[in-house]
Structure formats: structure tokens, C-alpha cells
Amino acid sequence: MPVYEYEILGPDGSVKGVYEVEQKMSDPPLTAHPVTGAQLRRILSSTFASASSGADLGCASGGCGVPSSNCEIAGGPCGGGGCGGGWN
């Protein structure tokens, strides 16, 4: 099962920490910390981005998890190296 990372948000929307949890890919994203109730926002980590099969899934289609509007950030498609190559 994949491990997802979430930003723990303070009342003012600032990031207060990171929470990691094992979830099925079919599970909906968490919105609140299970213990504290703090607001959570799921983030895309470099581990997740580079965990694909290595095939270039097509950044412009959003296949690597990066919205097509951000496709050319960090020096290349999906952060460089294609969708399977991870982020720079």
C-alpha cells in the first residue's frame, strides 16, 4: 500500500508539519488529522512521483500527477526526466 504525505495546516492556513499514512489508492484523501482534527492537505512527494513504472505517461495529460499548467516547472516535463524520472 502506498504511503501518502499530508501537510498539517494551522488555523491561519500555514503549514505546521507533515503527516504520513498508508492508504489504498482508491481511498479518498483525508481532510482532517485522525487524532488532532487539524486540517490536512495531501501533497505530491518526490517518492510518489518517481514510483511509476518508468514509462512517460504524458505530463500534458496530467498522467504523472502534475497539472498540465505546471508541466514545464523545474526545467522540464514533470520536473525533469519525464513522468517516471521523478522531480529535480
mmCIF file of the C-alpha atoms, coordinates in Angstrom:
data_MODEL
# 
_entry.id   MODEL 
# 
loop_
_atom_site.group_PDB 
_atom_site.id 
_atom_site.type_symbol 
_atom_site.label_atom_id 
_atom_site.label_alt_id 
_atom_site.label_comp_id 
_atom_site.label_asym_id 
_atom_site.label_entity_id 
_atom_site.label_seq_id 
_atom_site.pdbx_PDB_ins_code 
_atom_site.Cartn_x 
_atom_site.Cartn_y 
_atom_site.Cartn_z 
_atom_site.occupancy 
_atom_site.B_iso_or_equiv 
_atom_site.pdbx_formal_charge 
_atom_site.auth_seq_id 
_atom_site.auth_comp_id 
_atom_site.auth_asym_id 
_atom_site.auth_atom_id 
_atom_site.pdbx_PDB_model_num 
ATOM 1  C CA . MET A 1 1  ? 0.000   0.000  0.000   1.00 0.00 ? 1  MET A CA 1 
ATOM 2  C CA . PRO A 1 2  ? 1.354   3.445  -0.839  1.00 0.00 ? 2  PRO A CA 1 
ATOM 3  C CA . VAL A 1 3  ? 2.311   5.973  1.812   1.00 0.00 ? 3  VAL A CA 1 
ATOM 4  C CA . TYR A 1 4  ? 0.737   9.396  1.309   1.00 0.00 ? 4  TYR A CA 1 
ATOM 5  C CA . GLU A 1 5  ? 2.036   12.641 2.782   1.00 0.00 ? 5  GLU A CA 1 
ATOM 6  C CA . TYR A 1 6  ? -0.242  15.380 4.050   1.00 0.00 ? 6  TYR A CA 1 
ATOM 7  C CA . GLU A 1 7  ? 0.557   18.900 5.180   1.00 0.00 ? 7  GLU A CA 1 
ATOM 8  C CA . ILE A 1 8  ? -0.887  19.676 8.600   1.00 0.00 ? 8  ILE A CA 1 
ATOM 9  C CA . LEU A 1 9  ? -2.414  23.142 8.375   1.00 0.00 ? 9  LEU A CA 1 
ATOM 10 C CA . GLY A 1 10 ? -2.787  25.633 11.196  1.00 0.00 ? 10 GLY A CA 1 
ATOM 11 C CA . PRO A 1 11 ? -5.899  27.781 11.701  1.00 0.00 ? 11 PRO A CA 1 
ATOM 12 C CA . ASP A 1 12 ? -4.311  30.511 9.563   1.00 0.00 ? 12 ASP A CA 1 
ATOM 13 C CA . GLY A 1 13 ? -3.570  28.054 6.721   1.00 0.00 ? 13 GLY A CA 1 
ATOM 14 C CA . SER A 1 14 ? 0.167   27.887 7.410   1.00 0.00 ? 14 SER A CA 1 
ATOM 15 C CA . VAL A 1 15 ? 1.916   24.517 7.275   1.00 0.00 ? 15 VAL A CA 1 
ATOM 16 C CA . LYS A 1 16 ? 2.589   23.159 10.768  1.00 0.00 ? 16 LYS A CA 1 
ATOM 17 C CA . GLY A 1 17 ? 4.041   19.774 9.866   1.00 0.00 ? 17 GLY A CA 1 
ATOM 18 C CA . VAL A 1 18 ? 3.764   16.662 7.722   1.00 0.00 ? 18 VAL A CA 1 
ATOM 19 C CA . TYR A 1 19 ? 1.664   13.565 8.407   1.00 0.00 ? 19 TYR A CA 1 
ATOM 20 C CA . GLU A 1 20 ? 2.286   10.268 6.614   1.00 0.00 ? 20 GLU A CA 1 
ATOM 21 C CA . VAL A 1 21 ? -0.278  7.478  6.341   1.00 0.00 ? 21 VAL A CA 1 
ATOM 22 C CA . GLU A 1 22 ? -0.614  4.210  4.431   1.00 0.00 ? 22 GLU A CA 1 
ATOM 23 C CA . GLN A 1 23 ? -3.728  4.274  2.276   1.00 0.00 ? 23 GLN A CA 1 
ATOM 24 C CA . LYS A 1 24 ? -5.153  2.345  -0.621  1.00 0.00 ? 24 LYS A CA 1 
ATOM 25 C CA . MET A 1 25 ? -5.016  4.272  -3.883  1.00 0.00 ? 25 MET A CA 1 
ATOM 26 C CA . SER A 1 26 ? -8.804  4.033  -4.027  1.00 0.00 ? 26 SER A CA 1 
ATOM 27 C CA . ASP A 1 27 ? -9.245  5.661  -0.581  1.00 0.00 ? 27 ASP A CA 1 
ATOM 28 C CA . PRO A 1 28 ? -10.397 9.281  -0.633  1.00 0.00 ? 28 PRO A CA 1 
ATOM 29 C CA . PRO A 1 29 ? -7.869  11.878 0.575   1.00 0.00 ? 29 PRO A CA 1 
ATOM 30 C CA . LEU A 1 30 ? -8.005  12.694 4.289   1.00 0.00 ? 30 LEU A CA 1 
ATOM 31 C CA . THR A 1 31 ? -9.215  16.173 5.210   1.00 0.00 ? 31 THR A CA 1 
ATOM 32 C CA . ALA A 1 32 ? -8.592  16.092 8.973   1.00 0.00 ? 32 ALA A CA 1 
ATOM 33 C CA . HIS A 1 33 ? -5.888  14.555 11.178  1.00 0.00 ? 33 HIS A CA 1 
ATOM 34 C CA . PRO A 1 34 ? -7.374  11.431 12.811  1.00 0.00 ? 34 PRO A CA 1 
ATOM 35 C CA . VAL A 1 35 ? -6.088  12.350 16.308  1.00 0.00 ? 35 VAL A CA 1 
ATOM 36 C CA . THR A 1 36 ? -5.906  16.146 16.474  1.00 0.00 ? 36 THR A CA 1 
ATOM 37 C CA . GLY A 1 37 ? -8.587  17.067 13.953  1.00 0.00 ? 37 GLY A CA 1 
ATOM 38 C CA . ALA A 1 38 ? -6.244  19.584 12.291  1.00 0.00 ? 38 ALA A CA 1 
ATOM 39 C CA . GLN A 1 39 ? -6.955  20.314 8.623   1.00 0.00 ? 39 GLN A CA 1 
ATOM 40 C CA . LEU A 1 40 ? -4.883  18.239 6.168   1.00 0.00 ? 40 LEU A CA 1 
ATOM 41 C CA . ARG A 1 41 ? -3.901  18.792 2.536   1.00 0.00 ? 41 ARG A CA 1 
ATOM 42 C CA . ARG A 1 42 ? -2.441  15.867 0.555   1.00 0.00 ? 42 ARG A CA 1 
ATOM 43 C CA . ILE A 1 43 ? 0.842   16.676 -1.156  1.00 0.00 ? 43 ILE A CA 1 
ATOM 44 C CA . LEU A 1 44 ? 2.687   15.022 -4.001  1.00 0.00 ? 44 LEU A CA 1 
ATOM 45 C CA . SER A 1 45 ? 6.054   13.832 -2.781  1.00 0.00 ? 45 SER A CA 1 
ATOM 46 C CA . SER A 1 46 ? 9.036   13.051 -4.970  1.00 0.00 ? 46 SER A CA 1 
ATOM 47 C CA . THR A 1 47 ? 8.836   9.436  -3.816  1.00 0.00 ? 47 THR A CA 1 
ATOM 48 C CA . PHE A 1 48 ? 5.328   9.142  -5.227  1.00 0.00 ? 48 PHE A CA 1 
ATOM 49 C CA . ALA A 1 49 ? 6.212   10.975 -8.430  1.00 0.00 ? 49 ALA A CA 1 
ATOM 50 C CA . SER A 1 50 ? 9.128   8.637  -9.133  1.00 0.00 ? 50 SER A CA 1 
ATOM 51 C CA . ALA A 1 51 ? 7.270   5.480  -8.133  1.00 0.00 ? 51 ALA A CA 1 
ATOM 52 C CA . SER A 1 52 ? 5.693   4.964  -11.555 1.00 0.00 ? 52 SER A CA 1 
ATOM 53 C CA . SER A 1 53 ? 6.755   2.160  -13.847 1.00 0.00 ? 53 SER A CA 1 
ATOM 54 C CA . GLY A 1 54 ? 9.259   4.465  -15.518 1.00 0.00 ? 54 GLY A CA 1 
ATOM 55 C CA . ALA A 1 55 ? 7.111   4.995  -18.576 1.00 0.00 ? 55 ALA A CA 1 
ATOM 56 C CA . ASP A 1 56 ? 6.479   8.550  -19.654 1.00 0.00 ? 56 ASP A CA 1 
ATOM 57 C CA . LEU A 1 57 ? 2.755   8.825  -19.027 1.00 0.00 ? 57 LEU A CA 1 
ATOM 58 C CA . GLY A 1 58 ? 2.469   12.214 -20.663 1.00 0.00 ? 58 GLY A CA 1 
ATOM 59 C CA . CYS A 1 59 ? 2.742   15.221 -18.409 1.00 0.00 ? 59 CYS A CA 1 
ATOM 60 C CA . ALA A 1 60 ? 0.436   17.360 -20.504 1.00 0.00 ? 60 ALA A CA 1 
ATOM 61 C CA . SER A 1 61 ? -2.334  14.847 -19.851 1.00 0.00 ? 61 SER A CA 1 
ATOM 62 C CA . GLY A 1 62 ? -1.741  15.002 -16.099 1.00 0.00 ? 62 GLY A CA 1 
ATOM 63 C CA . GLY A 1 63 ? -0.640  11.363 -16.126 1.00 0.00 ? 63 GLY A CA 1 
ATOM 64 C CA . CYS A 1 64 ? 2.204   11.950 -13.689 1.00 0.00 ? 64 CYS A CA 1 
ATOM 65 C CA . GLY A 1 65 ? 0.114   13.806 -11.131 1.00 0.00 ? 65 GLY A CA 1 
ATOM 66 C CA . VAL A 1 66 ? 1.292   17.273 -12.145 1.00 0.00 ? 66 VAL A CA 1 
ATOM 67 C CA . PRO A 1 67 ? -1.454  19.529 -13.501 1.00 0.00 ? 67 PRO A CA 1 
ATOM 68 C CA . SER A 1 68 ? -0.802  20.305 -17.149 1.00 0.00 ? 68 SER A CA 1 
ATOM 69 C CA . SER A 1 69 ? -0.498  24.010 -16.301 1.00 0.00 ? 69 SER A CA 1 
ATOM 70 C CA . ASN A 1 70 ? 2.618   23.156 -14.238 1.00 0.00 ? 70 ASN A CA 1 
ATOM 71 C CA . CYS A 1 71 ? 4.089   20.734 -16.763 1.00 0.00 ? 71 CYS A CA 1 
ATOM 72 C CA . GLU A 1 72 ? 7.217   22.713 -17.538 1.00 0.00 ? 72 GLU A CA 1 
ATOM 73 C CA . ILE A 1 73 ? 8.243   23.605 -13.979 1.00 0.00 ? 73 ILE A CA 1 
ATOM 74 C CA . ALA A 1 74 ? 11.706  22.730 -12.678 1.00 0.00 ? 74 ALA A CA 1 
ATOM 75 C CA . GLY A 1 75 ? 13.359  22.631 -16.075 1.00 0.00 ? 75 GLY A CA 1 
ATOM 76 C CA . GLY A 1 76 ? 11.348  20.066 -17.972 1.00 0.00 ? 76 GLY A CA 1 
ATOM 77 C CA . PRO A 1 77 ? 8.263   17.933 -18.254 1.00 0.00 ? 77 PRO A CA 1 
ATOM 78 C CA . CYS A 1 78 ? 7.061   16.811 -14.832 1.00 0.00 ? 78 CYS A CA 1 
ATOM 79 C CA . GLY A 1 79 ? 10.075  18.352 -13.136 1.00 0.00 ? 79 GLY A CA 1 
ATOM 80 C CA . GLY A 1 80 ? 12.659  16.825 -15.443 1.00 0.00 ? 80 GLY A CA 1 
ATOM 81 C CA . GLY A 1 81 ? 13.290  13.344 -16.762 1.00 0.00 ? 81 GLY A CA 1 
ATOM 82 C CA . GLY A 1 82 ? 9.692   12.700 -17.811 1.00 0.00 ? 82 GLY A CA 1 
ATOM 83 C CA . CYS A 1 83 ? 6.958   11.359 -15.580 1.00 0.00 ? 83 CYS A CA 1 
ATOM 84 C CA . GLY A 1 84 ? 8.874   8.287  -14.478 1.00 0.00 ? 84 GLY A CA 1 
ATOM 85 C CA . GLY A 1 85 ? 12.079  10.163 -13.731 1.00 0.00 ? 85 GLY A CA 1 
ATOM 86 C CA . GLY A 1 86 ? 10.962  11.996 -10.622 1.00 0.00 ? 86 GLY A CA 1 
ATOM 87 C CA . TRP A 1 87 ? 11.448  15.640 -9.700  1.00 0.00 ? 87 TRP A CA 1 
ATOM 88 C CA . ASN A 1 88 ? 14.653  17.632 -9.848  1.00 0.00 ? 88 ASN A CA 1 
# 
